[in-house]
Amino acid sequence: MGLTNDVIAACALALVGPAVLFVSALFLRRVPPPESEPARTAERIVTWYAFVLGTAALLRTWGDNPQLRHYAWRALAEIPEHWPAVTIGGATLLSLGVLVMITAHLMAGPAHRRRSVSP
């Protein structure tokens, strides 16, 4: 009888643990300043949860939604026919991402230098 209770407790912990981690991450990303380490780690956890849950929802819906499958396969089939446009669009998005990262780095640079110079 004790083994059954232990198995139930382990299953409950396995099911409740991720929920506790997610709610804790939601709390931690708002309490300390956003640039602090706990807030950044909590933001990463929340982002991964959103990604995993979105992927799970898509996979669950995939089998029951023929219209979703039709449009997804149709879009993938059009990529080779429009390869130059897809390449230019991808390169444009990539360059936008690089530009945003460089701009963020340059804007954060003076703030980091001011903090290290102050006594």
Rosetta blueprint (number, residue, H / E / L):
1 M L
2 G H
3 L H
4 T H
5 N H
6 D H
7 V H
8 I H
9 A H
10 A H
11 C H
12 A H
13 L H
14 A H
15 L H
16 V H
17 G H
18 P H
19 A H
20 V H
21 L H
22 F H
23 V H
24 S H
25 A H
26 L H
27 F H
28 L H
29 R L
30 R L
31 V L
32 P L
33 P L
34 P L
35 E L
36 S L
37 E H
38 P H
39 A H
40 R H
41 T H
42 A H
43 E H
44 R H
45 I H
46 V H
47 T H
48 W H
49 Y H
50 A H
51 F H
52 V H
53 L H
54 G H
55 T H
56 A H
57 A H
58 L H
59 L H
60 R H
61 T H
62 W H
63 G L
64 D L
65 N L
66 P H
67 Q H
68 L H
69 R H
70 H H
71 Y H
72 A H
73 W H
74 R H
75 A H
76 L H
77 A H
78 E H
79 I L
80 P L
81 E L
82 H L
83 W H
84 P H
85 A H
86 V H
87 T H
88 I H
89 G H
90 G H
91 A H
92 T H
93 L H
94 L H
95 S H
96 L H
97 G H
98 V H
99 L H
100 V H
101 M H
102 I H
103 T H
104 A H
105 H H
106 L H
107 M H
108 A H
109 G H
110 P H
111 A H
112 H H
113 R H
114 R H
115 R H
116 S H
117 V H
118 S L
119 P L
